Amino acid sequence: MRTIVGLWRWRHNPLCRRTDLVEAWTALTAALLIVLAAPAVGRLCWSAVDSSLRETVRLQHEERHRTPAEVVALSRERVPVVYDVESPGIRDTGRRVVATWRAPDGGERTGTVATTLRDPRPGDTFTFWTDRSGDEARAPMDAGVARFHALLIGVGSTVLAAALVECARRLAVWRLVQRRYRRLDRAWAKAGPDWGRTGAGS
């Protein structure tokens, strides 16, 4: 709204001061930056983050594999249920079992791993993620989650850039107002001794 008011001050007005013109130009510049530059900044940030996250997703899918495993025994070990920002649809159930599986090199491995089975029993099979060496690993980042994160970064960058422009505009206007007040104080101080004496002949 203040930007529109600043632009409206461009209208022909004999009382228009130099600071009014400066404020109007400041408002126009800020409006153009918010409309054009802020979205450009957001798009650049989104593009950079999206490219980086897509590469991360690609590498993680190359390095991690779904591996079938067989439950050997139940484990007393419990782990807390945590939220995984990379794979929000996959959460650790907190249940761990002793299982056997084959590593990428073909060797048989045995260890305690997390399972998604609700009621695991010896002999049950399930799949979990392993790295290249055959050790348990977190699920790779989902491509949709990566795009969503990149979009959030882009929107956030746009909003932040627009906010910075608006803050700069407000600061510039505040300085202009302070300058007006100083000029008014000087003019008032100069005319002060004759205040109220118009037509008194002094």
N, C-alpha and C positions, 0 to 999 in steps of 0.2 A: 504493500500500500504506500509506504513512504517513497518507494522508487517511482511510483506513478505520480505522486505529489511532486517529487523532484523534477520529473519530466514535464509536468504541467507548468512549472515555473518558467519554461522556455517561452511561454506565450508573451506577446508584446505587452510590456508594462513599463511605463516611464519610471516606476519606483524600483525596478529590478536592479539589484546591486551586483557588483562583480562576484561577490561570494555566492550569490544565487545562481549565477551562470556556472561557476565552478561546481557547485553542489549538483546542478542539473547534469553536467557532463559526467560527474562522478557516478550519479545514479544510472545514467545510460550505459556507462562502461561496465558497471557492476551487473546490470541486467543482461548485457551481451555476454559477459563472462559466465554468468549463471546458466544462461540458456545454451551457449555454445561450448565454452571451455570446460565447464564442470562435467557434462556428459562425455566429452572427449577424454578427459582424465579417467573417468570411470571405465570407459571402454578399453583404454590402454591397460589399466590395471587388471581388468577382467581378462583381457587377451593374454597378458603375461602369466597370470596365475593359472588360467585354464590350460595353457600350453604346458606349464610346469607340472600341474597335477595330472594331466593326461600322460605325460612321460612317466610320472611316478606310478600311475596305474599300470601302464604297460610293463615297466620293470618288475613291479610286484607280481603281476600275473605270470611273468616269465620265470621268476625265482621261486614262487610258491606253488605247490601242487596239492590237489585233493588226493589223499591217500586212504585206501581202505584199511581198516584195522579190526582186530578181533579182541574182544574182552577176555582177559585171562582171569582177573580177579578184581574185586572191588577194592577201592582205596579209602582209607580213613581220612585222607587229606581233603580239606575243604578250601575252596577259594571264594572270595567275595564276588558277587555279581557286579560287573562293571559295565559302563556304557562305552562302547567303542565308537569314536567319532569317525573312523574310517569306514566302518561297516555297521551302521546303526541297526540294521536288521538282524545282526548276529550278536547274541549276548552269551557270555559264559554262564552255563547253568549252575556252576558252583560244584558240579559232581565230577570227580576224577576217578579214573580206573587204571589198572595195570593192563596194558594191551600190547599186542605184537603187531608189527607191520613191516613192510619191505621198503627199504630206502631206495632212492633213485639208482644207486649202484648195484642193486639186486640183493644186498645183504639184509638179513632179518634183524629187526630191531625190537627191543622190549623196553618199555618205560611207562611212567605214569603220565597220562595225558588227560585233557578235558574232553568230555563227551557230551553230545546233545541228547543222548538217550535219557529218558525220564526215569526208567527203572532198569538200569543195566544189569545184565547177568552174564556169568561166564559163558562164552560161546556166541554171544551177540556180536554183530558186526556193525560198524559205523564208519563214517569218513571224517577226516579232519585234515587240517592244512599242515604241510611240512615244507621246510626250505630245501635247498639243493643238497644239503648234507643229510637230510632225512630227519632232522630234529623238528619238534613241534614249533609251529609259527602261527602268528595271527593271520586271519583271513585278509586277503589283499583288499585295498580300497575299491569300493564300487564306483563305476564310471559315473553313475547318476549322482552319487554323493559328491564326487569331485566337481561335476558341473555345478551343483548347487552351491558348494563352497566358493567356487570362482564367481558365481553370480552374486553371492553375498558380498564378496570383496569389491566387485564392480559397483554395486549399489552403494555400499558404504563409502567408497572413494568418491563417488559422485556427490553424495550428501556432504561429506567432509569438505570437498573442494568448494561447493556452494556456500557452506557455512563460513569458510575462511574468507571468501569474497565478500560476503555480507558483513562479517566482522570488520574487514578492512574498510568497507564503505561507511559503516557506523563510526569508526574511528576518525575517518577523514571528515565526516560531517560534524562530529564532536569538536574537532580542531577548528573547523570553520566557524562554528557557533561561538567558541571561546574567543576567536579573533574578532567576531562581531561585538561581543561584549566588551572587549578591551577598547575597541574603537569607540563604542558608545560611551564608555566611562571617560575616555579622553575628551570626547566632544562635550559631554556633560560637565566635566570639570572646567573646561574652557568657557562654557556659557554660564556656569554656576553663579559667578558674582553678579551677573545682570539678571538673574532669574526673578521674575515678578516685577521688573522695573520698566516694562515696555510702556512708552509714552510718558515716562516720568521726567524726561528732559535731562537725565543725568548721564 
